[in-house]
Amino acid sequence: CSFCGKGDIEFRSTKHWYLDLAKLSPQLQEYVQSRGFQGNVHQFTQQMISDGLKPRAMTRDIDWGIPAPFEGAEGKVIYVWGEAALGYVSAAIEHFKGDDGWKEFWFGDDVHQIYAIGKDNIPFHTLIFPGQLIASGRGYHLPDQIAATEYLNWIGGDSFSKSRGVGLYCDDALEVMDPELWRFYLLYNRPEGRDVNFSWEELGKAVNGVFISNVANLINRVLSFVQDRYEHVVPDAEIDSEVQQRIAGAAASYAAAMEQGSLSRALRAACSLAVYGNEYFQRKAPWATQDDSAVGSTFHLVKAMAVMLTPFVPRYAARALQIMGAENAGWEEINFERRGLGIESERVLVERIDVDEIRSRVESLAQERVSFDEFSRLDIQVGKIVSVEEIAGADRLYKLQIDVGKRKLTSVAGIRARYAASDLLGRQVVVVVNLEPTKIRGINSEAMLLAAGKGKRISLLTPDREVPPGSPIG
């Protein structure tokens, strides 16, 4: 066995129920081609179809899950991805509570369904779920667009891990930088075509180089010019056709990217207006030429850009639009011209970030010492394992009963790959006994074993000689 290393493997015969994807292959191929999925979704799905779809088991021999309703399937449960995506349908039915309103979302052609998922769930949304709907023969509307995100990894490509302390907690992130700036960086560099590693250098480029130097700079530049030179009134002049064409092009790219689920491309389309707008304003030099059209045109461009930025930096965009007197402007008003109208006297200020300072603060947060008072709150005792049970469907977990003197505690421990049950029974271990109980696979885990090492190389901490169960450690 690759997990526990044991050689005495017992083989059993069992019966399962399958979704015959191979039989559905022609309909699924036609469906996938009709939707025109983009990027990784298309590549992954088409590769599976080209390799030949195979029947997929829809039942499991475990006791955790939804019981299989098929005759002869007693004791089996439905494979989680055999029922999870169908929850989209049942959730709509539940929402309408007996009313047929749910059918508006699942039948007919006047519906457009967009699913935002991680890349590991692509086949369940492009093949298995549509296959189930097709196989039902009821004419369900099939998913229209699947937006699948690749993985965001930590520095150097290490996977985020709460247990290993790899990454950055959200509350720590909010402590070191404005959430609007985090949103901008993460969406600007959203992993859409490949996995992306977090990078301090890229954080500085996105926030300081793009958002502040281009976007925020243009907005403040134009607003302050109208406030100072035009007494807070937008010039009533024709909008330059060059600017109108640039806005129309960016808006078209933005809308197409949004429809395809590419938030990064949509944000970059919005930011392209800032690059162009700064160049246009500098080229027209209205401070020297008194060119009302150039000022009004750039103001119009800034308003359109702020509307496009609303989903990405909502607080900043809303404040900018409010100052422009366009707080209610939405997508349908992106080309509405605010000529001859007044604006507020406020500014929208965003300061450059010091990446080195933020990095230092993040590293210090990760290395903060635990005070003695905090440590002393842990109740660590010696316990004796008196019962070991395997957990069905969880090949790395044991359910342990641990005697700690006056009581026995249950612990769900991920040590099955390292220890055989016979090696654990009767063993003395070191356990934390006053943690908040947590549910793992439906089992209330009340204590945590202490061990050194990682993965299969872990070693349980034990006293160097036998002591009474419940003996305190401190």
N, C-alpha and C positions, 0 to 999 in steps of 0.2 A: 504494500500500500504506500503510495507516494506521500501520504499525509502522516501516518503514524509509524511507518516502517515495518509493521507486522506482516508476516508471511502467511498466517492462517486465515486466508480470506474465504468467506462463505458466499457462494453464488446461489442466487435464488431465481426462479422463474416468476414472472409477473405479467399482468395484462394491462395495457394502457389504451386510451382512446386518443385518436389523432385528428388533426385538421389536415385534410389532404390538399396541401398547397400545390402539389404537382398537378392535380386535376384542375385547379383554379388558375394555373399558369397563363393560359391564353387571355382570360379576362383581366388578370392582374397586369400582364404586359400591356394590354390596350389601355388600361386605366393609368398606368405610370406614364405612358407616352402622351396621353391626353392632358396630363397635368403639367408637364414640362418642369419637373422639379429641378432645382438649381444646385450647383456645386456638389458638396459632399453627399447630400441626400440622393441626387441622381446617380452619382458614381457608385455609392454603396449599394443602392437598390438594384441598379442595372447589373452590377457584378453578380449579385445573388441570383437574379433571373437567368443570366447567361450561364452560370455554373449549374443551373438546373434546380428548381425548387423541390424540396423534399417534404414529406409529411412531418408535421410538428406535433409532438406529444402534448396533449392538453390536460393530462392528469399526472398526479404525483402520489407516491406511496408514503405520505407523511400525514400527521394528524393536525397540522396547523394550516388553516386555510378554509376556503369555501368547499363544503362537501360536494363531491361529484354527484349530479342528479341522475346519472345513467343507471339503468338496470344492470346489475352485476358489478357495479363500481363501488360497492359498500366499502368503507374504510379508506377510500381515496379522496383526494381533494383536487380542485381545479388548479392547474398551473397558473401562477400569478399573472403572467402576460396573456393567459387565455381568458381572463376576466377583467383585468385592470382597465384596458382601453374601452371595453364595453361600458365602463362606468361613465363615459362621456354621455352615452345615450340614457342610461338609467338616472343620471343626475338631472338631465333635462326632464325626464318623466316625473321624478320626485319633486322638482321645482314647481311644476304645474299641478301637482297633487290631484291626479285624476282627470284634469282638463286635457283636451286634445291639443292645446297650444304648443306642446313640445314638438309636435309633428312639423311645425313651421320651420324648425331648425334641422330636421332630419329627412325631409322629403321635398322634392321640387328643385328647380334650377335657380331660384331667386335667393339662394344662400351661398355664402362664401366662407368656408371654414379655414382658419389659419391655426396651426399648432406650433407652439414654441417648445422645443425639447432639447435634451442633450444628445450628442451624436451616438451614444451607446443605445439609444432607444429608437433609432431610425427604422429598423426592420419591423418593429412592432406597430409602427404607425403607417408605414408605406406598403406592407405586405400582409401581416397577420390580421390587423384590425380591418382593413378594407376587404381581405379575404373572407372574414367572418360575415361582414355586412353583405357581400356579394352572395355568399353561400346561403344566406337566409332567404334569398329570393323575394324580399319585400320591397326592393327598390330604394334602399337607403341612399341618401346623398353621401358621397364619399369625400374624404378630406381633400381640400383644394391646394393648400400650401403647407409644407412642412419646413419650418425654420429650425435647423439643427445647429447648435453651438458646439464647436470643438472645445478642448479642455484649456482652462487657464491654470497654469502651473506656477509654483513659487520660483524664486530666483534659482537659476541653474537647472530648471526642469524638474525639480523635486515636487511630488504631488502634495497638495495641501493635506494636512493631517492634524486633527485636533489632538489625538492621542500622542503623537510624536512632537507636538508643538511646532509644526511646520506651517508657516503662513502668518496671517495677520487677522486678529479678531475684529469684527465690525465695530465694537465699542472702542477698541484701541484706534482703529482707523479714523473714527469720528473725532477722537481726541486730538489727533495730530494734523488733520486737514479738513477743510470745509467739504461736506458731503457733495455739494455741487461739482467740486473739482474732481472728487473721486469718480462721480458719475461720468464726467466728461472723459477722463482718462480711460476708464474701463470700457466705455462704449466706443470711443475713438479707436481703441486697440482690441475691440471685441474679437475673440478667436472664431472666425467664421470659415476660413478655408484650411486652417491648420491649427495645431496646438500653439499657444502663445505663453511665453514665460513672463512673469512680472519682472519689470526692470525699472530701477531708479532712474536710469538715463532716459528711458522712454516716458516715464512719468514727467520729468522735467521738460522734454520736448513737447509733449501734448499740452500740458498745462501752461507753461511759460511761453513756449514757442508758438503754439497755435491759438489756444484760447485767449490768453492775456495779450500777447503781442499783436495778434491779428484781429480776433473777434472783438474782445473788450476794447481794444485800442480804437477800432473803427467806430464802434457805437459811441464811445465817449467823445471821440474827435468830432463826429458829426453833430451830436446833441449839443455839445458845448459851443460849436460854431453857430448853430441856429440860436442858441440862448444868448450868446454874446453879440453876434453881428446882426441878428434879425429880430431882436427883442422878443424872443420866444415864439415867433410865428414862422411857420414853414413857408418858404417862398411860393407864390402862386405862379408857377412857371411850368412849361411843358416838360414832361419826363423824356429824357434822352432815349431814343429808340435803341441805342447800343446797350443801355442799362436794362431796358425792358427785355431785350433778347437774352441778355445774360441771366436775368432772374428767371425767365421762362425755361431756359435750358437747365439751370440748377434745380428748379422745381420739378421738372420732368424726371431728372435723374433721381431726385429725392423720393418722388412718389413711386417710381419703379422699384427702387431699393427697398422701400417700406413694404410694398406688395410682396416682394420676394423674401422678406424677413431679414434683409441685410441692414441691420441698424448702423453698423460701422460705415457702410457706403453712404447711407442716408445722411449721417452726421457730417461726413466729409464733403458731401455735396453742399450742405448748408455752409460749411466753413470755407468752401471755395469762393463764396460771395464776399467773404471778408478779405481774402487775398486780392480779388479783383477790385473790390470797393476801395481799398487803401491805395492801390495803384491808380485807379480812376480819379480819386479825389486829389492825389498828389499831381497827376498829369494836368488836371483842369485848373488847379491852383486858384480857387475862388477868392482867397484872401487877397490876391493881386488883381484878378480880373473882374471881381464882382459878378461872377457868372451865376445868376439865380437858378438857372436850369441845372447846373452841375450840383448845386447844394440840394435842391429839391429832389433830384434824381438819386443822389447818394442817400438822402434821408429815406426815400422810398425803398431803396435796396436794403437799408438797415432794418426797416420795419419788416420786410419780407423775410430777412434772415432771422430776426427774432421770433417770428411765427414758426419757422422751421426748427428753431432751437428748443421750442417749448417742451417737447417730449424728453429732451436730453438734460437740459439744465432749467427746469421749470421755474424755480424761484427767481433766478437771474433774468430769464426771458420775460417773465411776468412783470418784473420791476421795470425793465427797459420799455416794454409796451405801454405800461401805465404812464411813464414819463412822456412818451410820444402821444399820449391821448388815445391810444389804440388798445386799451386793456382787454377789450372783448374781441379783438381780431382773431379769427380762426383761419383755417386753411382756405375756406371759400372766399375770404377777403384778402388773400395774399397780394392781389393786384389792385386793391382799392387805394386810390391816391388821396393822401391827406394834404392837399394843396391849400394854402391860405389859412390853416388851422393852427391854434396855439398849442404849445407843449409846456410841461412843468419846468421848474427851475432846478430840479434835483439832478444829481449825477449818479451813474451806476459804476461804482468803484470796486475793482478787484485787485488785490495786491499779488505781486509775484511771489512764488513760494521758494523757500530755501530748501532744496532737495536734501542737502547734506544734514541740515538741522532736523528735518523730518525723519530721515533715515536713522540718525542718532537717537531720536526719541523712540522710534519703533524698536530699535535694538535694546534700548534701556528698559522699555516696557516688557520685552520678552525675557529679560534677565533680572527682573525685579526680585529681590530677596523676599522670602516668606518670614514674617516676624515670629519670634518664639511663641507669642500668645496665639497666633494663628495655628502654628504647628501643634501646640499643646491641646488644641481642640480635638485633634484626632485621637480616637481611642483605639490603640493598637495592642492586640493581644495574641497570645499563642493559642492556636486551635488544633483540634485533631479531626482529620477527615474520617467520618464514620459511614459515609455512603457515597457511592459514585454511580451516576446514571448517564448513559449517552442520550443526547437529545435528537430525536428523529428529524432528519432534514437539515441538521446543523452539524457538519462533519468536523468542526473545530471546537465544539463546545461540550462541556460536561456540566451536569447539574450535581452539585456537591452539597452534602449535609456536613456541617462543621460544628463539633462540640467545643464550646467556649466556656465550659464550666457549668454555669447555672442555666444555660439554654443552648439550643441548637439553632444555627443559622443556615439559611440556604444561600449558596453562591453559584452563579453561572460564570464559569471560567473558560477562557479560550486557550486551553492548554492541551487539547486532545492530540495535536500534532506532535507534541513533545513527550507526553506521559501516557503510558497504558493505564487503564483503570486499576489493574492489580498493583501498580507501583504507587498509587495514591492512597489506597485504602489503608487506614491506620497511621498514615504519615502525619507528623506534626508540622504545621505551617504557621506563618505570620500573617495575620489578617487585620484589616481595618473594620471595626464592628459598628461604628456609629455614622456611616454614610447614609444619605437619603436613599431608601430602597428604589430600585429602578426595574422596570419590566423589560425582560429580554426573552424573546420568543414566547411571550405569554407567561413567563415564570418570574416571580418576584425575587430579585437578587438583593440580598440584605448585607452582604459582606464582600470585601475585595481582598484577594490574595496578593501578597507582595512578592515580586520576582525580579530578577536581574536579567538583562539581555533583551534580545528581540527575536521574534518569529520562532523558528524551531530551536534556537540556541538559548532559550530562556532557562533560568534555573530558579526554582522556588526557594525562598528564604526559609530556613528552618533553624531552631535553636541547636547549639552544639551538643546538648544532652537533653534527655527527657525531662519535661517540667509539667506541672498540672495544667490541663486545659483551662483557659481563662487567665493565665498569668499575664500581667500587664507588661508592656514594653515601653520604656521611657527613660 
